[in-house]
Amino acid sequence: MSWMGGLLLAFLVGGIPWSWLAGRFIGGVDLRRVGSGNLGATNTFRVLGARVAIPVLLLDVLKGVVAVLLIAPRCVPPSGLTSATLATLCGVAAILGHMFPPYLGFRGGKGIATSAGVFASLEPIPFLLAFTVFALAFLLSGGIVSLGSLLGSLCLPIAMYAVGMWRGELDWTRLGLVCALVAVVWVKHASNIARLVHRNERGLFAGRGVSRHG
């Protein structure tokens, strides 16, 4: 497979809107119009409960794993591009697909679950450090997913830099891609950041049930 074909396939796989599909065919709702209006596991949990949200979360994570471990190895990298960098690009394509799904007018989720699948596959030690930060922030804040996501994403490139320097094999291209991705994640969380600043961001277990968005 050509590397461009691989990136496109990763984007299309990443764009599969599992939360929307679950909402429509299991819950009978359009998750873009209820709860927070976000297509992700958090809104799925608030509207439809853990029974639906947990499979959605796992499927969103799996999209990142598929992009890195199944699609990228089948691609031929162009001259000057390493297979590791191509795997990172495929992972980023899957995350962007989740954020901007072509099947739903490019309005999707915030990319955290798919990012977890990507970086658990690419950079397991930095991922575990970032996940630890996420978990601590989530628990100490009373279940605010966005705070954990923002701090965990910020930790990821720092951990990648530290681990890369420790190993003596820092990949600046991959690190640059991750920094750019983190910037996109923060932009996608702009409304959450505003609520965090004003101290009215809800925790995961607050306000369960269907409510009209906006």
C-alpha positions in Angstrom: 0.0 0.0 0.0 1.3 3.5 -0.7 1.9 5.7 2.2 -0.7 8.2 1.1 -3.2 5.4 0.8 -2.3 4.3 4.3 -2.8 7.8 5.7 -6.2 8.1 4.0 -7.3 4.6 5.2 -6.2 5.5 8.8 -8.2 8.8 8.6 -11.3 6.9 7.4 -10.9 4.3 10.1 -10.4 7.0 12.7 -13.6 8.7 11.4 -15.9 5.8 12.2 -18.3 7.5 14.6 -18.9 4.7 17.1 -20.6 6.9 19.6 -23.0 8.3 17.0 -23.8 4.8 15.8 -24.4 3.6 19.4 -26.6 6.6 20.1 -28.7 6.1 16.9 -29.1 2.4 17.0 -29.0 1.6 20.7 -30.2 4.7 22.4 -32.4 6.2 19.7 -30.7 9.6 20.0 -28.3 11.8 18.1 -25.4 12.5 20.5 -24.6 15.7 18.6 -27.9 17.1 19.9 -28.0 15.8 23.5 -25.8 16.2 26.5 -22.7 18.1 25.7 -23.2 17.5 21.9 -19.8 15.9 21.7 -19.2 12.6 20.0 -17.1 10.7 22.5 -17.3 8.2 25.3 -17.9 10.9 28.0 -21.1 12.2 26.4 -22.1 8.6 25.6 -21.7 7.7 29.3 -23.8 10.7 30.5 -26.6 10.1 28.0 -26.6 6.3 27.6 -24.7 4.9 30.6 -21.7 2.7 31.1 -23.2 -0.3 29.3 -23.0 1.6 26.0 -20.1 4.0 26.8 -17.5 1.3 27.7 -17.7 -0.5 24.3 -17.7 2.9 22.5 -14.5 3.8 24.5 -12.8 0.6 23.6 -13.7 0.8 19.9 -12.4 4.4 19.8 -9.1 3.2 21.4 -9.0 0.4 18.9 -9.1 2.8 16.0 -5.7 4.1 17.0 -4.3 0.7 17.5 -5.4 -0.4 14.1 -3.8 2.7 12.4 -0.5 2.1 14.1 -0.2 -1.7 14.2 -2.2 -2.9 11.2 -2.3 -0.1 8.6 1.2 1.6 9.0 3.2 -1.7 8.7 1.5 -2.4 5.3 2.6 1.0 3.9 5.8 1.7 2.0 7.3 4.9 3.4 8.6 7.5 0.9 12.3 8.3 0.7 13.5 10.1 3.7 10.7 9.0 6.0 11.3 6.3 8.5 8.7 3.6 9.3 8.5 4.9 12.8 7.5 8.4 11.5 5.0 6.9 9.1 3.4 5.0 11.9 3.1 8.2 13.9 1.6 9.9 10.8 -0.9 7.1 10.5 -1.8 7.4 14.2 -2.2 11.2 13.8 -4.4 10.6 10.7 -6.7 8.3 12.8 -6.9 10.9 15.6 -7.8 13.6 13.1 -10.4 11.3 11.6 -12.0 10.9 15.0 -12.0 14.7 15.5 -13.2 15.5 12.0 -15.2 12.4 10.7 -15.9 12.7 7.0 -19.1 10.7 7.5 -20.7 13.3 9.7 -19.8 16.6 8.2 -16.3 16.7 9.9 -17.9 17.2 13.4 -16.6 14.6 15.8 -15.0 14.0 19.2 -11.9 15.4 20.9 -9.6 12.6 20.1 -8.5 11.4 23.5 -9.5 7.8 23.3 -8.1 7.3 19.9 -4.9 9.1 21.0 -4.7 6.6 23.8 -4.7 3.7 21.3 -2.1 5.4 19.1 0.4 6.2 21.8 -0.1 3.1 23.8 1.1 1.4 20.6 3.8 3.8 19.7 5.2 5.1 23.0 4.1 2.8 25.8 6.3 4.3 28.6 5.4 8.0 27.8 1.8 6.9 27.4 1.7 5.3 30.8 3.2 8.4 32.4 0.6 10.6 30.6 -2.2 8.2 31.6 -1.1 8.4 35.2 -1.3 12.2 35.1 -4.8 11.8 33.5 -5.9 9.4 36.2 -4.7 11.5 39.1 -6.2 14.7 37.7 -9.5 12.9 37.1 -9.6 11.4 40.6 -8.5 14.5 42.4 -10.9 16.8 40.5 -13.9 14.7 41.3 -14.2 13.1 37.9 -13.5 16.0 35.5 -12.5 14.2 32.3 -11.5 17.3 30.4 -9.0 18.3 33.1 -7.4 14.9 33.0 -7.3 14.9 29.2 -5.7 18.3 29.0 -3.0 17.6 31.6 -2.4 14.1 30.3 -2.0 15.4 26.7 0.4 18.1 27.9 2.5 15.5 29.8 2.8 13.2 26.7 5.4 15.2 24.7 7.3 16.0 27.9 7.5 12.4 28.7 8.5 11.5 25.2 11.3 14.0 25.3 12.5 12.7 28.7 12.4 9.1 27.7 14.0 9.8 24.3 16.9 11.7 26.0 17.3 8.9 28.5 17.5 6.4 25.7 19.7 8.6 23.6 17.4 8.2 20.6 15.1 11.2 20.6 13.0 11.4 17.4 12.5 15.2 16.8 10.1 14.7 13.9 7.8 12.4 16.0 8.0 14.8 18.9 7.1 17.7 16.7 4.1 15.9 15.3 2.9 15.1 18.9 3.3 18.7 19.9 1.2 19.8 17.0 -1.4 17.2 17.8 -1.5 18.4 21.5 -2.2 21.9 20.2 -5.2 20.6 18.2 -6.5 18.7 21.2 -6.3 21.9 23.3 -8.2 23.9 20.6 -10.9 21.2 20.5 -11.2 21.6 24.3 -11.6 25.4 24.1 -15.1 25.3 25.6 -14.0 22.9 28.4 -11.1 25.2 29.2 -13.5 28.2 29.5 -15.7 26.2 31.9 -12.6 25.1 33.9 -11.5 28.7 34.2 -15.0 29.7 35.5 -15.1 26.6 37.7 -18.3 25.2 36.2 -17.0 22.2 34.3 -19.0 19.1 35.3 -17.6 15.9 36.5 -18.2 12.6 34.6 -20.9 11.5 37.1 -22.8 14.8 37.2 -25.9 15.4 35.2 -26.5 11.9 33.9 -29.3 11.5 31.4 -30.6 13.0 28.2 -30.7 16.8 28.0 -31.0 18.9 24.9 -27.8 20.6 23.8 -27.4 24.3 23.3 
